[in-house]
Amino acid sequence: MTSVQFKNKINDFWNWFVEHEEKFRIITDPHAAREMLDNQILPFGVFAWEIGEGQNKPHTLTISPNGNSKMLRRSQAIIGEAPDLKYWEFFAARPARDWDFILEMYDSFMVKQRIDTSDWEYLFRLTPEFKIRVLLYAENIDFLDADDKISASDFVVNSIIGEADKIDYVDSIEFIPFVDDTQEDDIKSLLEMKFEFESLVDQL
């Protein structure tokens, strides 16, 4: 797809959205609404999208690049052409959010468990490329398997700093099994992560 074709496709999408946006504010058929947006968004690439409640306007549409930097540039191009609509905010990646630090996930018996992530701790390490390695330490996730731990860590970091900043500045996220002597002086409460991250990014 050429740049002109891509721009025309973006314009067609927003013209379509303006025409149909009421269907996504007042959803009477969730399956049909999802299929309509899938048919319009997924031709741009492998995005995840979600509709939610906004902070400044009643509704949000987020087109998430699924953690992929190339797809982020594409979602930013799409959202960059979004119209100014009375009821809608638009995001090119999952934004940071105000939340209670409670994460809900299913254990191996498919029982929903509540995880208080405010008990988690973290520390940052810089790579030679000046990207941030995020090391997490948590004592309340033993029931999660390896894939669920990855999902949990991605969700938590996305929620604290936002998906776009995670893509641009974070090299990796991993749980550490214990805190060793070299880490004890650096490790902090997860509640401090946003402030330290913003301070560190200002220096990069």
N, C-alpha and C positions, 0 to 999 in steps of 0.2 A: 504494500500500500504506500503510495507516495504521500508526501507531506500535505499536498493539496487535497488528496482523497481523504486523508485522515482528518483534516480540518473540516471538510464538508460533512464527514460522518459525525463529527462532534456536533456541528450545527444542527444536523438532522435529529440527533438524539435529544438535544435540548428543546427543539421545536416540538418533538413528540412528547417530551416530559411536560412541557407547559400545557399542552392540550389534554393530557391525561392525569395531571398531578392530583386532582381531587380524588381519584380512585385509590391513591396511596395515603391520603389523609383520612378518608372514610372507607376503611377496608371492609367490604361485605363478603368477599370471597378470597381468603388468604391464598389459596392455591393458585387461583387465576392471577392475583396480583403478583405473586412470585414469578409465575411463568412469563407474565408480560415484561417484568424488569429483566429477568434472565435473558429473554430474547433480544433485548435492547443492549444490555451491558456486556454479556459474555462474548459477543462478536468482537469486542475490543481486545479481549485477552482473558486469561484465567484470573479473574478478579473475584473477590468475595464482596458482597454488598449487604448493607443493612439499613433499615429504617428505624429511627428511634425518636425519643423526645429531645428537643433542643434546649439550650440554655437561654438564648436570646430570641429565638423564634420557636413556635410550637413543635416543629418536626425537623428531623435531620435525615439526609441521605448520605451515607458514607460509601465510597467505592474503595475498598481496601486492596492493596497490591499483594497481599499475602506474604509480606516480609521481603519482597523482591525489589531490589533497587531499580532495575530496568522498568518494571511495571509501575513503580512509584512515579517515575518521570511521566509515564503515560497517563496515570490517573490524575496527576497534577495538571497535565495539559487539558484533560477533559473538564475537571472542576474549574480550571482557570477561565473557561468560557461559560460558566454557569450564569444563568440570568438572576437578577435580583427579584426574588419572589417573596411575597408577604409572609407566607407560612413556613418557609424552608431555609435551613442552613445546609451547606454542602461541604463535605470533607473528602480530601484525596487520600486519606489514611485514617485509621482509627485514632481519634484524639485522646490525649490524656484526659482523665476524668476525676471528679471528686467522688470518692467511694469510701466504704466503711472497712476496706481491707479484708472483707470476708469473701472467700472463694468457695464455691460449691462444686464438688466433683464426685463422680461415682467410684466406689471401691470395686474390688474384684467380684463382690457378690451383688453388684448393681444396686447398692444402697447409697443414696446421696449423703455425702459427708460435708460438713461445714469446716473449712480450714481458716483459722484466724492468722492471716499472713502478717499482721502487725507484730507477731512474735518472731518473725523471720529476721535474719541479719544478712548483711551484704558487705562486700568490699569491691573496690575497683582496682584494676590493674591496666596499665597502658601497654599496648603492643608497640613494636618499633615503628609501625605505620601510624601511630597516634590514634588508634582506635581503642575502645574501652572493652576490656573483658569484665563481665559482671559475674562475680562469684557469690552464690547464695548459700546460706546455711539455714536449715530448718529441721526441727525435731518432730514435726507433726505431719510428715508426709510419707511415713513408712509404708502405708497401704497403697500408694500409687506405684504403678509400674513405670518403666523407663520412658515410654512414650507419653504417658500422662504427666510425668514430671516435666517433660519438655513443653507440653501444652500449658501446664500451670505456670512455668517460669516465663514463657512468652506472654501469656495473658497479663501477669502481674507487672512485668516491665512495660508492656504496652500501656497499661492503665496508668502507670506512674509518669512516664516521660512522653508517651505518644508513639505511635508506630513509625511515623516519618523520621523522628529523631533516632529511634532505635535502628532503623535501616541505615541512616547516614553516619552514626557515630559508634554503634555497638558492634564489636567484632564477634563476640560470642557470649552466651549465658549458660552457666552450668551450676549445679549443686555440688558443694563440697561435703564430704562425709564427716569432717571434723575441722576444728580451727586449730592450726598449729602455732608454734611459738612466733613464727614470722608474720602471722596474721592477727594476733591478738590485739595489737595496738591500733590496727586500722579498721577492724570490723565495727559496723554501726547498725543501728536499728533501721529496718526498711523504711520507717517513717521519715528518715532523713535523706532518702535517696534522691528525690526530686531536686532538693536544694543543692546537694553536692554535685549532681549531674549538671545542672545549669551553670554552676560556678566553674566546673571543669571544662565544659564546652566553651565558655567565654575565653578560656586560656589556650584552647587548641588553635 
